[in-house]
Amino acid sequence: MNLKFFFFHPPGEMVRQARILAQATSDLVNAIKMDAEGESDLENSRKLLSAAKLLADATAKMVEAAKVYLCLSFSYFHVSE
């Protein structure tokens, strides 16, 4: 099986972009939490906090996927050479 297509993007760049996105997401999650704290409607506050958690969880999964991609590509390029 030729995996060169799968490893099209340089692994270092993928991790760099994942870190940039993780930082931006962290800023957004913090802003959502601040909005939730200032919300007078408890239901809206709960929804905002739930959205912040979902966003943080999804971002954590994306970062983990980037790490796996890095490990797989590192193994592939060092074994296949």
Residue, then its C-alpha position, 0 to 999 in steps of 0.5 A: m500500500n502506498l501511503k505517500f498520498f496519506f502523508f501529503h502534508p508535512p507532519g511538522e506543519m500539521v502539528r504547528q497548525a493544530r497548535i495555532l488552532a488550539q490556542a485560538t479555540s482556547d481563547l474562544v472557550n474562555a470568551i464563551k465562559m465569560d459570556a456564560e458568567g455574565e448571562s442572567d438567563l440560567e438556561n442560556s448560561r448552561k447552553l453556553l457552558s455546554a458549547a464551550k465544553l463541546l468545543a474544548d473536547a473537539t479541539a482536544k481530539m483534533v490535537e490528539a489526531a495531529k499527534v497520531y499523524l505526526c507519529l505515523s508519518f515519522s514512522y512511515f518516512h523513517v521505515s520506508e527510506 
